Amino acid sequence: MKRRKALKWTLIGVGGGVGAVVLGGAGTLGYFWNKSRLETVGQVDFDTPLAVPPLAESTRDAAGARVFNLEIQPGTVAFKDGRETETWGVNGPFLGPTIRAKRGEEVAFAVHNGLDEGTSIHWHGMHLPAVMDGGPHQEVEPDGVWAPQWTMDQPAATLWYHPHPHGRTGKHVYRGLAGMFIVDDDESEGLNLPSEYGVDDVPMIVQDRKFNGDNQFDDKSSFMSMQGVLGDEIMVNGTIGPYFDVTTRLVRLRLLNGSVSRLYNFGFGDDRPFALIATDGGLLPTAWETRSIQLSPGERAEIVVAFEPGETIALRSNPADEGYEGPLARFNGGDDLLDICEFRAAETLADTTEIPETMGAAPDLAEAEVAAERSFSLSGFNQINGESMDPMRIDFAVREGTVEVWEVQNADGFMHNFHVHDVQYQVLTVDGREPPPRLRGWKDTVQLLPQVKYRLAMRFEDYTDPNLPYMYHCHILAHEDSGMMGQFVVLGEGEEIGTVPPSASASSHGGH
């Protein structure tokens, strides 16, 4: 009986390669089983200072809007000795600057595509009009310019930006197009949290990469992986083997899982506790002490960790706490143990900040009147509710000013998560129970454990458009690119579902 179950799991997900593995016998399977677990603890040199992305420069236009110029461009980076790696970046060869703006500000962008193929910039986690969202319907053609503009109206949070071209998002993120977008507000600025950018408030874009023998990125799917590529090199802000010099007792780390498929379960080498102070959508009402925080691709967490003078400690990714059935974890990175970044504390540390007793506003949708409930089932590599993405199909409409509850389920044993554009949602229940503390703040991306139902409450407000949709999708980018995505529109009073303009899938100039 046990042998039959093991064979079943061997057959699931390995596709065309299963015959070779099975025919090779137990020895072959055992070889790949052992080889598929990655452990880098003690093997990373930590010999390069952590790069801190520069803050994006801006100017004020005549109307007072803050204008950012973003140049999407090819480049090369010397990640390793030998040939430089061909990369893409924003205002540089790899990744992009940290964009920072405050609630209430009008922001405007001039996004120029200097690549030889179309791409886009999606503002992940941002509340904004659909035409400014940067999804697959706002693709910027080569040498095109896209000019979105909107008023920032959401609480302080750690967001990010990345491409979203239909069917090619994974490739474009893997080549290097991503950056952090920090939202500030009066309330957060009034707290005594660590807040000096790059000193005690540190952005950490954590990504994995695989290199071929010529030092070029290898984005081929990993053996038996149901998630796509899993790299064996971890970089933070584009730095391999990074260390960070700590000068303050408390340090705030803005953790972003910017990988295309890898799960991270962050913790420290000595298993020290730290405080989770914010999730995707902003600060928690009160900090939650934990020793680990698991993030699937696209999720963010702000943590505050305390250091002692003179100590050295590594941030690691431990094997996954949850998320897989059977042996799927082993072949999808869930058993990996990885060194991420080393922190080196000075002999004397400044001690002027604190973790306040109260911080952000708690999600407040549990008692709201619910206008509609919907169910979503994610399965395989490319389906939600049995359908794959069609850019010209609007799956449904919601009404502006209403609250809906979406019940979302991972219907198989693969790893999936669920991201919704434009809104931050409240996780009401996980399989009928109160969500764990790490899911009690505002979220826009949540990992879906297999066969578990998540009830998500979200309010749609401010922006309507019957023709241009927002997306909902798995943020495992191999799944998203294969079609595990749908789209919806927000309707105003008296509006009905319209038609996606054909040009919306390849717009290159303008944005409003």
C-alpha positions as CSV (number, residue, x, y, z in Angstrom):
1,M,0.0,0.0,0.0
2,K,2.8,2.4,0.9
3,R,4.7,1.6,-2.3
4,R,1.6,2.3,-4.4
5,K,1.1,5.7,-2.8
6,A,4.7,6.6,-3.3
7,L,4.4,5.6,-7.0
8,K,1.3,7.7,-7.3
9,W,3.2,10.8,-6.1
10,T,6.1,10.0,-8.4
11,L,3.7,9.9,-11.4
12,I,2.0,13.2,-10.5
13,G,3.8,16.2,-11.8
14,V,6.8,14.8,-13.5
15,G,5.2,14.7,-16.9
16,G,7.2,13.3,-19.7
17,G,10.2,12.5,-17.5
18,V,8.4,9.9,-15.4
19,G,9.2,7.0,-17.7
20,A,12.9,7.5,-17.4
21,V,12.8,7.8,-13.6
22,V,10.6,4.7,-13.1
23,L,12.6,2.6,-15.6
24,G,15.8,3.7,-13.9
25,G,14.6,1.9,-10.8
26,A,14.8,2.8,-7.1
27,G,18.5,3.8,-7.4
28,T,17.8,6.5,-10.0
29,L,14.8,7.8,-8.1
30,G,16.9,7.8,-4.9
31,Y,19.7,9.7,-6.6
32,F,17.3,12.5,-7.8
33,W,15.5,12.5,-4.4
34,N,18.8,13.2,-2.6
35,K,20.0,15.6,-5.2
36,S,16.8,17.7,-5.2
37,R,17.3,19.1,-1.7
38,L,19.5,22.2,-1.5
39,E,21.4,23.2,1.7
40,T,23.7,26.2,1.6
41,V,24.2,26.9,5.3
42,G,27.9,27.4,5.9
43,Q,28.6,27.4,2.2
44,V,27.9,31.1,1.4
45,D,30.9,33.3,1.7
46,F,29.0,36.5,2.6
47,D,31.8,38.6,1.1
48,T,29.8,41.4,-0.6
49,P,28.1,44.3,1.1
50,L,24.3,44.2,0.7
51,A,23.3,46.6,-2.1
52,V,20.6,49.0,-1.1
53,P,18.6,50.2,-4.0
54,P,18.7,54.0,-4.4
55,L,15.6,56.0,-3.9
56,A,14.0,57.0,-7.2
57,E,14.5,60.6,-8.1
58,S,11.5,62.8,-8.9
59,T,10.5,66.3,-9.9
60,R,7.3,68.3,-9.4
61,D,5.3,69.3,-12.4
62,A,3.3,72.5,-12.7
63,A,0.2,70.9,-11.1
64,G,2.3,69.7,-8.1
65,A,2.4,66.0,-9.1
66,R,5.6,64.1,-8.3
67,V,7.0,62.8,-11.6
68,F,9.2,59.7,-11.8
69,N,11.1,58.8,-15.0
70,L,11.6,55.0,-15.4
71,E,13.8,53.6,-18.1
72,I,13.4,49.8,-18.7
73,Q,16.7,48.8,-20.2
74,P,19.0,45.9,-21.0
75,G,22.4,45.6,-19.3
76,T,25.1,43.3,-17.9
77,V,26.2,42.5,-14.4
78,A,29.3,40.8,-13.1
79,F,27.6,38.4,-10.6
80,K,30.4,35.9,-11.0
81,D,34.0,35.8,-12.3
82,G,34.1,35.4,-16.0
83,R,31.6,36.6,-18.5
84,E,29.1,39.2,-17.3
85,T,25.4,38.2,-17.1
86,E,22.9,39.7,-19.5
87,T,20.2,41.4,-17.5
88,W,17.3,43.8,-17.6
89,G,16.7,46.6,-15.1
90,V,14.9,49.9,-14.4
91,N,17.2,53.0,-14.4
92,G,20.1,50.6,-14.2
93,P,21.2,47.1,-15.4
94,F,19.4,45.0,-12.8
95,L,16.3,45.6,-10.6
96,G,15.2,49.2,-10.1
97,P,15.2,52.0,-7.6
98,T,12.9,52.1,-4.6
99,I,10.0,54.4,-5.4
100,R,8.8,56.3,-2.3
101,A,5.7,58.4,-2.0
102,K,3.2,59.6,0.6
103,R,-0.5,59.1,0.9
104,G,-2.3,62.0,-0.6
105,E,0.4,62.8,-3.1
106,E,-0.3,62.8,-6.9
107,V,2.3,60.6,-8.6
108,A,3.0,60.5,-12.3
109,F,5.3,58.2,-14.3
110,A,7.0,58.3,-17.6
111,V,7.8,54.6,-18.3
112,H,10.0,54.1,-21.4
113,N,10.5,50.7,-22.8
114,G,14.1,50.4,-24.0
115,L,13.8,46.7,-24.7
116,D,13.3,45.0,-28.0
117,E,10.0,43.4,-26.9
118,G,6.9,44.6,-25.2
119,T,6.7,44.7,-21.4
120,S,4.8,46.5,-18.6
121,I,5.2,47.8,-15.1
122,H,2.5,46.6,-12.6
123,W,2.2,48.3,-9.2
124,H,1.7,45.2,-7.0
125,G,-0.5,46.0,-4.0
126,M,-1.5,49.5,-5.2
127,H,-5.1,50.9,-5.1
128,L,-5.5,52.7,-8.4
129,P,-7.6,52.9,-11.6
130,A,-7.5,49.8,-13.8
131,V,-6.0,51.8,-16.7
132,M,-3.0,52.7,-14.5
133,D,-2.6,49.2,-13.1
134,G,0.1,48.0,-15.5
135,G,-1.3,44.6,-16.1
136,P,-1.4,42.7,-19.4
137,H,-3.7,45.4,-20.9
138,Q,-1.1,48.1,-20.5
139,E,1.8,46.6,-22.3
140,V,4.4,49.1,-23.5
141,E,5.8,48.3,-26.9
142,P,9.5,48.7,-27.7
143,D,10.5,52.4,-27.6
144,G,7.0,53.2,-26.3
145,V,6.2,55.4,-23.3
146,W,3.4,54.8,-20.8
147,A,2.3,57.7,-18.6
148,P,0.1,56.6,-15.6
149,Q,-0.9,59.1,-13.0
150,W,-3.0,58.7,-9.8
151,T,-3.4,60.0,-6.3
152,M,-1.9,57.8,-3.6
153,D,-4.7,56.8,-1.2
154,Q,-3.8,53.8,1.0
155,P,-2.1,53.3,4.3
156,A,1.7,53.1,4.7
157,A,2.9,49.8,3.2
158,T,5.7,47.9,1.5
159,L,4.6,47.3,-2.1
160,W,6.6,46.5,-5.2
161,Y,6.5,46.8,-9.0
162,H,7.3,44.2,-11.7
163,P,6.3,43.5,-15.3
164,H,3.0,41.8,-16.2
165,P,3.0,41.0,-19.9
166,H,0.6,38.2,-20.8
167,G,2.4,34.9,-20.8
168,R,5.9,36.4,-20.2
169,T,5.8,37.8,-16.7
170,G,8.1,35.1,-15.3
171,K,10.7,35.6,-18.0
172,H,10.8,39.4,-17.5
173,V,11.0,39.2,-13.7
174,Y,13.7,36.6,-13.9
175,R,15.8,38.8,-16.2
176,G,15.7,41.5,-13.5
177,L,12.7,43.8,-13.8
178,A,11.5,44.5,-10.2
179,G,11.7,47.1,-7.5
180,M,10.2,48.1,-4.2
181,F,7.5,50.8,-3.8
182,I,7.2,52.2,-0.3
183,V,4.1,54.1,0.7
184,D,4.3,56.5,3.7
185,D,1.5,58.3,5.7
186,D,1.3,60.7,8.6
187,E,0.4,57.9,11.1
188,S,3.4,55.8,10.3
189,E,5.7,58.8,10.3
190,G,4.5,59.6,13.8
191,L,5.7,56.2,15.2
192,N,9.2,55.7,16.6
193,L,9.8,52.6,14.5
194,P,13.2,52.2,12.7
195,S,12.8,54.4,9.6
196,E,16.2,55.5,8.3
197,Y,16.3,54.0,4.8
198,G,19.2,51.8,4.3
199,V,20.4,52.1,7.9
200,D,17.9,50.7,10.3
201,D,15.0,50.4,7.7
202,V,16.3,48.0,5.0
203,P,14.7,46.8,1.8
204,M,15.3,43.1,1.1
205,I,14.2,41.8,-2.4
206,V,15.0,38.1,-2.0
207,Q,15.3,36.1,-5.2
208,D,16.8,32.9,-6.5
209,R,18.7,32.4,-9.7
210,K,20.2,29.5,-11.7
211,F,23.2,30.2,-13.9
212,N,24.5,28.2,-16.8
213,G,28.1,27.4,-17.6
214,D,28.5,30.8,-19.3
215,N,27.2,32.8,-16.3
216,Q,23.8,33.5,-18.0
217,F,20.5,33.1,-16.2
218,D,19.0,29.7,-16.8
219,D,15.2,29.9,-16.6
220,K,14.4,26.3,-17.5
221,S,12.1,24.5,-15.2
222,S,13.8,22.5,-12.5
223,F,13.6,18.7,-12.6
224,M,10.2,17.4,-11.4
225,S,9.3,21.0,-10.3
226,M,5.6,21.8,-10.5
227,Q,6.4,25.5,-10.0
228,G,9.0,26.3,-12.7
229,V,12.6,27.3,-12.2
230,L,14.2,27.0,-8.7
231,G,17.6,28.6,-8.5
232,D,20.5,27.4,-6.4
233,E,21.9,30.9,-5.8
234,I,20.1,33.3,-3.5
235,M,20.5,37.1,-4.0
236,V,19.2,40.0,-2.0
237,N,18.8,43.3,-3.9
238,G,20.8,41.7,-6.6
239,T,23.7,40.8,-4.2
240,I,25.0,37.2,-4.0
241,G,26.5,36.4,-0.6
242,P,25.5,39.7,1.0
243,Y,26.4,41.0,4.5
244,F,24.9,44.0,6.2
245,D,26.7,46.2,8.8
246,V,24.3,46.8,11.7
247,T,24.7,50.1,13.6
248,T,21.4,50.1,15.6
249,R,20.0,47.7,18.2
250,L,16.7,47.4,16.3
251,V,16.6,46.9,12.5
252,R,13.5,46.9,10.4
253,L,13.7,44.5,7.4
254,R,11.2,44.9,4.6
255,L,11.2,41.3,3.2
256,L,9.9,40.8,-0.3
257,N,9.7,37.4,-1.9
258,G,10.6,38.5,-5.4
259,S,11.2,35.0,-6.7
260,V,9.2,33.6,-9.6
261,S,8.4,30.4,-7.8
262,R,10.4,29.7,-4.7
263,L,8.9,29.7,-1.2
264,Y,10.9,31.2,1.7
265,N,10.5,30.5,5.4
266,F,12.6,33.2,7.0
267,G,14.2,32.9,10.3
268,F,17.6,33.5,12.0
269,G,20.5,31.0,12.4
270,D,20.1,31.0,16.2
271,D,16.3,30.8,16.1
272,R,15.9,34.2,17.8
273,P,12.5,35.8,18.0
274,F,11.6,38.9,16.0
275,A,8.5,41.1,15.6
276,L,6.2,41.0,12.6
277,I,5.0,44.5,12.3
278,A,3.4,44.6,8.8
279,T,2.1,42.4,6.1
280,D,1.3,43.2,2.4
281,G,-1.1,46.0,3.0
282,G,0.5,47.8,5.9
283,L,1.2,47.9,9.7
284,L,-0.5,45.5,12.0
285,P,-2.5,46.9,15.0
286,T,0.1,45.3,17.3
287,A,3.4,43.5,16.7
288,W,3.4,39.7,16.7
289,E,6.4,37.9,18.1
290,T,7.5,34.9,16.1
291,R,10.7,32.9,15.1
292,S,9.7,32.4,11.4
293,I,7.7,34.0,8.7
294,Q,6.8,32.0,5.5
295,L,6.3,34.0,2.3
296,S,5.2,32.8,-1.1
297,P,6.1,34.7,-4.3
298,G,4.8,38.3,-4.2
299,E,4.2,38.4,-0.4
300,R,5.8,41.0,1.8
301,A,6.5,41.2,5.6
302,E,8.1,43.9,7.7
303,I,9.9,42.5,10.7
304,V,11.9,44.2,13.4
305,V,14.8,42.2,14.9
306,A,17.1,43.1,17.8
307,F,20.9,42.7,17.7
308,E,23.5,42.6,20.4
309,P,26.8,44.6,20.0
310,G,29.5,42.7,18.2
311,E,27.4,39.7,17.2
312,T,27.2,38.1,13.7
313,I,24.1,36.2,12.7
314,A,22.6,34.9,9.4
315,L,19.1,35.3,8.1
316,R,18.1,31.9,6.6
317,S,15.2,30.2,4.8
318,N,14.2,27.1,6.6
319,P,12.3,24.1,5.2
320,A,8.6,25.0,4.7
321,D,6.3,24.8,7.7
322,E,3.4,23.9,5.4
323,G,2.2,24.0,1.9
324,Y,2.8,20.7,0.2
325,E,1.3,17.2,0.2
326,G,3.4,14.0,-0.1
327,P,7.0,14.3,-1.4
328,L,6.2,17.4,-3.5
329,A,8.1,19.6,-1.1
330,R,11.4,17.9,-1.9
331,F,11.2,18.6,-5.6
332,N,9.8,22.2,-5.2
333,G,12.3,23.7,-2.8
334,G,10.2,23.1,0.3
335,D,12.9,21.1,2.1
336,D,15.7,23.5,1.3
337,L,17.8,25.2,4.0
338,L,19.4,28.4,2.7
339,D,21.7,31.1,4.0
340,I,20.2,34.5,2.8
341,C,22.2,37.4,4.4
342,E,24.7,37.9,7.2
343,F,24.2,40.7,9.7
344,R,27.3,42.0,11.5
345,A,26.6,44.2,14.5
346,A,29.0,47.0,15.5
347,E,30.6,47.0,18.9
348,T,28.4,50.0,19.8
349,L,24.8,50.2,18.7
350,A,22.5,53.2,18.7
351,D,19.3,52.6,20.6
352,T,16.7,55.2,19.9
353,T,13.8,53.4,18.3
354,E,11.1,51.1,19.6
355,I,8.2,48.9,18.6
356,P,5.1,50.8,19.6
357,E,2.3,49.1,21.5
358,T,-0.2,50.2,18.8
359,M,0.6,50.8,15.1
360,G,-1.8,50.3,12.2
361,A,-5.6,49.9,11.8
362,A,-7.0,46.4,12.0
363,P,-8.9,45.0,9.0
364,D,-12.6,45.9,9.5
365,L,-14.6,43.9,6.9
366,A,-15.7,41.0,9.1
367,E,-19.0,42.7,10.0
368,A,-19.6,44.5,6.7
369,E,-22.7,43.9,4.6
370,V,-21.7,41.4,1.9
371,A,-23.0,42.2,-1.6
372,A,-21.8,38.9,-3.2
373,E,-19.9,35.7,-2.5
374,R,-17.8,33.9,-5.1
375,S,-15.8,30.7,-5.2
376,F,-12.4,30.1,-6.9
377,S,-10.7,26.7,-7.3
378,L,-7.1,26.7,-8.5
379,S,-5.9,23.5,-10.1
380,G,-3.0,22.1,-12.1
381,F,-0.7,24.7,-13.8
382,N,-3.2,26.9,-15.6
383,Q,-6.8,26.8,-14.4
384,I,-9.1,28.7,-12.1
385,N,-12.6,27.2,-12.0
386,G,-11.7,25.0,-14.9
387,E,-10.8,27.9,-17.2
388,S,-7.5,29.4,-18.4
389,M,-7.0,33.1,-18.9
390,D,-8.4,34.8,-22.0
391,P,-7.3,38.4,-22.2
392,M,-10.5,39.4,-24.1
393,R,-12.9,37.6,-21.6
394,I,-14.2,39.6,-18.6
395,D,-15.0,36.9,-16.1
396,F,-17.4,38.9,-13.9
397,A,-18.1,42.4,-12.6
398,V,-18.3,43.8,-9.1
399,R,-20.1,47.0,-8.0
400,E,-18.1,50.0,-6.7
401,G,-18.7,50.7,-3.0
402,T,-19.5,47.1,-2.1
403,V,-17.9,44.4,-0.1
404,E,-17.5,40.8,-1.5
405,V,-16.3,37.6,0.1
406,W,-14.3,35.3,-2.1
407,E,-13.8,31.7,-1.1
408,V,-10.5,30.4,-2.6
409,Q,-9.2,26.9,-2.6
410,N,-6.1,25.1,-3.8
411,A,-7.7,22.0,-5.3
412,D,-4.5,20.0,-5.8
413,G,-1.2,19.2,-4.1
414,F,0.9,21.8,-5.9
415,M,1.8,25.1,-4.4
416,H,-0.5,28.0,-5.3
417,N,-1.2,31.4,-4.0
418,F,-3.7,34.0,-4.8
419,H,-3.2,37.7,-5.6
420,V,-5.9,40.3,-6.4
421,H,-5.2,43.6,-8.1
422,D,-6.4,47.0,-6.8
423,V,-7.5,45.8,-3.3
424,Q,-6.1,44.7,0.0
425,Y,-8.3,42.0,1.5
426,Q,-9.0,40.6,5.0
427,V,-8.6,36.9,5.6
428,L,-11.8,36.0,7.4
429,T,-11.2,32.3,8.0
430,V,-8.9,29.5,7.0
431,D,-10.9,26.3,6.8
432,G,-13.6,27.8,9.0
433,R,-11.1,28.8,11.7
434,E,-9.6,32.1,12.7
435,P,-6.5,32.8,10.5
436,P,-3.1,32.5,12.1
437,P,-1.6,35.8,13.4
438,R,0.6,36.3,10.2
439,L,-2.6,36.5,8.1
440,R,-4.6,38.9,10.3
441,G,-3.4,42.1,8.7
442,W,-4.3,43.5,5.3
443,K,-3.1,41.1,2.5
444,D,-3.1,41.1,-1.3
445,T,-1.3,37.8,-1.8
446,V,-1.9,34.7,0.3
447,Q,-0.4,31.2,0.1
448,L,-3.1,28.5,-0.4
449,L,-2.5,25.3,1.4
450,P,-3.7,22.2,-0.4
451,Q,-7.4,21.4,0.0
452,V,-7.9,24.4,2.4
453,K,-10.6,27.0,1.9
454,Y,-9.7,30.7,2.5
455,R,-12.5,33.2,2.9
456,L,-11.3,36.7,1.8
457,A,-13.3,39.9,2.3
458,M,-12.5,42.9,0.0
459,R,-14.0,46.3,-0.6
460,F,-14.1,47.8,-4.1
461,E,-14.1,51.5,-4.1
462,D,-13.2,54.8,-5.9
463,Y,-12.5,53.5,-9.4
464,T,-14.8,52.1,-12.1
465,D,-14.3,51.0,-15.7
466,P,-16.6,48.7,-17.5
467,N,-14.0,47.8,-20.2
468,L,-10.6,47.6,-18.6
469,P,-10.2,44.8,-16.0
470,Y,-8.2,44.0,-13.0
471,M,-6.5,40.6,-12.6
472,Y,-6.7,37.8,-10.0
473,H,-4.2,35.0,-10.3
474,C,-1.7,32.6,-8.8
475,H,1.6,34.4,-8.3
476,I,3.7,31.4,-9.0
477,L,4.7,33.0,-12.3
478,A,5.0,29.7,-14.3
479,H,1.3,29.1,-13.4
480,E,0.2,32.7,-14.1
481,D,2.0,32.6,-17.5
482,S,0.3,29.3,-18.3
483,G,-3.1,30.8,-17.8
484,M,-3.9,30.6,-14.0
485,M,-5.5,34.0,-14.1
486,G,-8.8,35.7,-14.5
487,Q,-10.1,39.3,-14.7
488,F,-12.9,41.4,-13.5
489,V,-14.2,44.9,-13.9
490,V,-15.6,47.3,-11.3
491,L,-18.9,49.0,-12.3
492,G,-20.4,52.2,-11.3
493,E,-24.1,52.9,-10.9
494,G,-26.0,51.8,-14.0
495,E,-23.0,50.5,-15.8
496,E,-22.8,47.0,-17.4
497,I,-19.9,44.8,-18.4
498,G,-18.3,46.3,-21.5
499,T,-15.7,44.9,-24.0
500,V,-12.0,44.9,-23.6
501,P,-10.6,47.1,-26.4
502,P,-8.3,45.1,-28.7
503,S,-5.7,47.9,-28.4
504,A,-5.7,47.5,-24.6
505,S,-3.6,44.3,-24.9
506,A,-0.8,46.3,-26.7
507,S,-1.1,49.9,-25.7
508,S,2.2,51.8,-25.9
509,H,1.5,55.5,-25.4
510,G,-0.4,57.3,-22.8
511,G,-2.3,55.9,-19.8
512,H,-5.2,58.2,-18.9
